[in-house]
């Protein structure tokens, strides 16, 4: 692991780091905020944040304002990139909703994506192992959250790996990717054309099929331009209501899909994770 940069921030350290990933076969970059404490002797709970389409780790790190809250709550906050980089696969950079910056946090099974687009393995296995070795964290107290595509990724990661993630929340998640344009394009491209294979990567379908977590928190702005066509929180609510999965879906009047919304509610989300971890 290499240090790209580190800065003191709210008494802790905000850094960006690079490493060679075995999951993706590329160099990957991620950010970590470590709250104030007397070094490696003090271990902290961890929350991973998964970003949305077109983002890198930089968007959340610079725009969300998470460091102030994480410092007060004693949380380590990790933000990975959203896809492998530097591959130049055919068509990889042609669209904002597929390929570069749009890994959708799945393990691709369709060539040529299957050799490198293994973001689920990266964020649920490889990156947590690296964080545990290099930073003062309590690996048994780990939460996950995300925004938009990353909200989808956070929900799916928690539902598929409840032994890894003890808490989960999302901002404006793509909650039912099997039934929306962004999701259908990504899931067919990475996994193939059979919708049955998509169920394992769709939070609403996973819940219908029996996956459970203790509780889910979602904040969704009512002025989000992607609400009806791409995000489908109604499908998530229906799946949870039909199965008894606890869900707190908060429709926030006047808020949109931007980082202004995330910055408004990030403190509440980090407090939610801290209380459950």
C-alpha positions as CSV (number, residue, x, y, z in Angstrom):
1,X,0.0,0.0,0.0
2,X,1.2,3.5,-0.9
3,X,0.2,6.8,0.6
4,X,-1.0,9.3,-2.0
5,X,-1.5,12.0,0.6
6,X,-2.5,12.4,4.3
7,X,-3.8,15.6,6.1
8,X,-4.7,16.3,9.6
9,X,-8.5,16.9,9.8
10,X,-10.7,17.5,12.9
11,X,-7.9,16.1,15.1
12,X,-7.7,12.9,13.0
13,X,-6.1,12.0,9.7
14,X,-7.7,12.0,6.3
15,X,-5.7,10.1,3.7
16,X,-5.8,8.6,0.3
17,X,-4.0,5.4,-0.5
18,X,-3.2,3.1,-3.5
19,X,-2.5,-0.6,-3.8
20,X,-2.4,-3.4,-6.3
21,X,-5.7,-5.2,-6.2
22,X,-5.9,-9.0,-6.7
23,X,-9.7,-8.7,-7.1
24,X,-9.5,-6.3,-10.0
25,X,-6.0,-6.9,-11.3
26,X,-5.4,-3.2,-11.3
27,X,-4.2,-0.5,-9.0
28,X,-7.0,0.8,-6.8
29,X,-7.3,4.0,-4.8
30,X,-9.3,4.6,-1.7
31,X,-9.7,7.1,1.1
32,X,-9.6,6.5,4.9
33,X,-10.4,8.9,7.7
34,X,-9.0,7.9,11.1
35,X,-10.5,9.8,14.1
36,X,-8.4,11.2,16.9
37,X,-6.8,8.7,19.2
38,X,-3.5,7.5,20.7
39,X,-2.4,5.6,17.6
40,X,-2.9,1.9,16.8
41,X,-3.6,1.0,20.4
42,X,-7.1,2.4,20.1
43,X,-9.3,0.5,17.7
44,X,-12.4,2.0,16.1
45,X,-15.6,0.8,14.4
46,X,-15.6,1.2,10.7
47,X,-18.1,2.4,8.1
48,X,-17.5,1.9,4.3
49,X,-19.1,4.5,2.0
50,X,-19.8,3.4,-1.6
51,X,-20.2,6.2,-4.1
52,X,-22.4,6.5,-7.2
53,X,-22.1,6.6,-10.9
54,X,-19.1,8.6,-12.4
55,X,-17.5,9.1,-8.9
56,X,-14.2,8.2,-7.5
57,X,-13.3,8.1,-3.8
58,X,-12.7,11.8,-4.0
59,X,-16.4,12.9,-4.3
60,X,-17.4,11.6,-0.9
61,X,-14.1,12.5,0.8
62,X,-14.2,16.2,-0.3
63,X,-18.0,16.9,-0.4
64,X,-19.9,15.0,2.2
65,X,-18.4,16.6,5.4
66,X,-18.2,13.2,7.1
67,X,-14.9,13.9,8.9
68,X,-16.4,16.2,11.6
69,X,-19.0,13.6,12.5
70,X,-16.6,10.7,12.3
71,X,-14.2,12.4,14.6
72,X,-16.9,13.1,17.2
73,X,-18.3,9.5,17.0
74,X,-14.9,7.7,16.9
75,X,-15.5,6.1,13.5
76,X,-13.1,5.1,10.8
77,X,-14.6,5.9,7.4
78,X,-13.5,4.2,4.2
79,X,-14.4,5.2,0.7
80,X,-13.2,3.1,-2.3
81,X,-13.3,3.9,-6.0
82,X,-16.4,2.8,-8.0
83,X,-14.6,0.6,-10.7
84,X,-11.2,-0.6,-11.8
85,X,-9.2,2.0,-13.7
86,X,-6.6,2.0,-16.5
87,X,-7.9,-1.0,-18.5
88,X,-9.3,0.6,-21.6
89,X,-11.6,-2.3,-22.4
90,X,-13.8,-2.0,-25.5
91,X,-16.6,0.5,-24.7
92,X,-15.5,1.0,-21.2
93,X,-15.4,4.8,-21.3
94,X,-18.3,5.4,-23.7
95,X,-21.2,5.9,-21.1
96,X,-21.6,7.3,-17.6
97,X,-23.8,4.3,-16.5
98,X,-21.6,1.4,-17.6
99,X,-17.9,0.6,-17.4
100,X,-15.5,3.1,-16.0
101,X,-16.9,4.7,-12.8
102,X,-19.9,2.4,-12.9
103,X,-18.9,-1.0,-11.6
104,X,-22.2,-1.4,-9.8
105,X,-20.5,-3.4,-7.0
106,X,-21.1,-6.8,-8.7
107,X,-18.7,-9.6,-9.6
108,X,-19.0,-9.7,-13.4
109,X,-19.4,-13.0,-15.1
110,X,-19.5,-11.8,-18.7
111,X,-16.3,-11.3,-20.7
112,X,-14.4,-9.1,-20.9
113,X,-15.7,-7.6,-17.6
114,X,-15.3,-10.8,-15.6
115,X,-11.5,-10.6,-15.4
116,X,-11.5,-7.2,-13.6
117,X,-14.9,-5.9,-12.7
118,X,-15.1,-7.8,-9.4
119,X,-16.1,-4.9,-7.2
120,X,-18.3,-7.0,-4.8
121,X,-15.2,-9.1,-3.8
122,X,-13.1,-6.0,-3.6
123,X,-15.4,-4.0,-1.2
124,X,-16.5,-7.0,0.9
125,X,-13.3,-9.0,1.1
126,X,-10.1,-7.5,-0.2
127,X,-10.4,-3.9,1.0
128,X,-11.6,-4.8,4.5
129,X,-8.7,-7.2,4.9
130,X,-6.3,-4.4,3.8
131,X,-7.9,-1.9,6.1
132,X,-7.7,-4.3,9.0
133,X,-4.0,-4.8,8.5
134,X,-3.1,-1.2,8.1
135,X,-5.5,0.9,10.3
136,X,-6.7,0.8,13.9
137,X,-10.1,-0.8,13.3
138,X,-12.4,-3.3,15.1
139,X,-13.2,-5.7,12.3
140,X,-16.2,-7.2,14.1
141,X,-17.8,-3.7,14.1
142,X,-18.2,-2.7,10.5
143,X,-21.1,-0.9,8.8
144,X,-21.7,0.0,5.1
145,X,-23.6,2.8,3.4
146,X,-23.7,4.4,0.0
147,X,-25.3,6.8,-2.5
148,X,-27.3,5.9,-5.7
149,X,-25.4,3.1,-7.3
150,X,-23.4,2.9,-4.1
151,X,-26.6,2.7,-2.1
152,X,-27.5,-0.3,-4.2
153,X,-24.0,-1.7,-3.5
154,X,-24.3,-1.1,0.2
155,X,-27.8,-2.8,0.5
156,X,-26.6,-5.8,-1.5
157,X,-23.4,-6.1,0.4
158,X,-25.2,-6.1,3.7
159,X,-27.9,-8.5,2.6
160,X,-25.4,-10.9,1.1
161,X,-22.7,-10.6,3.8
162,X,-24.6,-9.9,7.1
163,X,-21.8,-11.5,9.0
164,X,-19.4,-8.8,7.7
165,X,-21.6,-5.7,8.0
166,X,-23.5,-5.0,11.2
167,X,-25.3,-1.9,10.0
168,X,-26.5,-0.5,6.6
169,X,-27.9,2.7,5.3
170,X,-28.3,4.4,2.0
171,X,-28.9,7.8,0.3
172,X,-31.2,7.5,-2.8
173,X,-30.2,4.0,-3.6
174,X,-31.0,2.2,-6.9
175,X,-33.2,-0.1,-4.8
176,X,-34.6,-2.3,-7.6
177,X,-32.0,-2.4,-10.4
178,X,-33.6,-5.3,-12.2
179,X,-36.5,-3.1,-13.1
180,X,-34.9,0.2,-14.0
181,X,-32.8,1.4,-17.0
182,X,-29.5,1.9,-15.2
183,X,-29.7,-1.4,-13.5
184,X,-30.9,-3.4,-16.5
185,X,-28.1,-2.0,-18.6
186,X,-25.4,-2.8,-16.0
187,X,-26.7,-6.2,-14.9
188,X,-27.1,-7.5,-18.4
189,X,-23.7,-6.1,-19.4
190,X,-21.8,-7.6,-16.5
191,X,-23.9,-10.7,-15.8
192,X,-25.7,-11.7,-19.0
193,X,-29.2,-11.5,-20.2
194,X,-31.0,-13.9,-17.8
195,X,-33.0,-11.7,-15.3
196,X,-32.9,-14.6,-12.8
197,X,-29.2,-14.2,-12.4
198,X,-29.8,-10.5,-11.5
199,X,-31.8,-11.3,-8.4
200,X,-28.7,-11.9,-6.3
201,X,-27.6,-8.3,-7.1
202,X,-31.0,-6.6,-6.4
203,X,-31.8,-5.5,-2.9
204,X,-35.5,-5.7,-3.3
205,X,-35.3,-9.2,-4.9
206,X,-32.8,-10.4,-2.2
207,X,-35.3,-9.4,0.5
208,X,-38.1,-11.2,-1.3
209,X,-35.9,-14.3,-1.5
210,X,-35.2,-14.3,2.2
211,X,-32.1,-12.2,2.8
212,X,-32.3,-10.2,6.1
213,X,-30.5,-7.6,8.1
214,X,-31.5,-6.2,11.5
215,X,-32.5,-2.8,10.1
216,X,-32.2,-0.6,7.0
217,X,-32.1,3.2,7.0
218,X,-32.8,5.1,3.7
219,X,-33.0,8.8,3.0
220,X,-34.6,9.8,-0.3
221,X,-35.2,13.3,-1.5
222,X,-38.6,14.1,-3.0
223,X,-37.1,16.4,-5.6
224,X,-34.6,13.8,-6.9
225,X,-34.9,13.8,-10.7
226,X,-34.1,10.0,-10.8
227,X,-36.7,9.0,-8.2
228,X,-39.5,7.5,-10.2
229,X,-37.5,6.1,-13.2
230,X,-34.2,4.8,-11.7
231,X,-34.4,4.5,-7.9
232,X,-37.7,2.8,-7.0
233,X,-37.8,3.1,-3.2
234,X,-41.4,2.0,-3.5
235,X,-40.2,-1.5,-4.6
236,X,-37.9,-1.6,-1.6
237,X,-40.7,-0.6,0.7
238,X,-43.0,-3.2,-0.7
239,X,-40.4,-6.0,-0.4
240,X,-39.7,-5.0,3.2
241,X,-43.4,-4.7,4.1
242,X,-44.2,-8.0,2.5
243,X,-41.5,-9.9,4.4
244,X,-41.1,-8.1,7.8
245,X,-37.7,-6.7,7.0
246,X,-37.3,-3.6,9.2
247,X,-36.9,-0.5,7.0
248,X,-36.9,3.2,7.9
249,X,-37.5,5.0,4.6
250,X,-37.4,8.8,5.1
251,X,-38.7,10.9,2.2
252,X,-37.0,14.2,2.6
253,X,-39.1,17.1,1.1
254,X,-37.3,19.3,-1.4
255,X,-34.0,17.4,-1.4
256,X,-32.4,16.1,-4.6
257,X,-29.8,13.6,-5.7
258,X,-26.7,15.8,-5.0
259,X,-24.0,15.9,-2.4
260,X,-25.9,18.8,-0.7
261,X,-28.4,16.2,0.4
262,X,-25.7,13.8,1.6
263,X,-24.0,16.6,3.5
264,X,-27.3,17.4,5.2
265,X,-28.0,13.9,6.5
266,X,-24.5,12.4,6.8
267,X,-24.3,13.2,10.5
268,X,-27.6,11.3,11.1
269,X,-26.3,8.3,9.1
270,X,-23.0,8.1,10.9
271,X,-24.7,8.4,14.2
272,X,-27.1,5.6,13.2
273,X,-24.1,3.4,12.4
274,X,-22.2,4.3,15.6
275,X,-25.3,3.4,17.7
276,X,-25.6,0.0,16.0
277,X,-21.9,-0.9,15.9
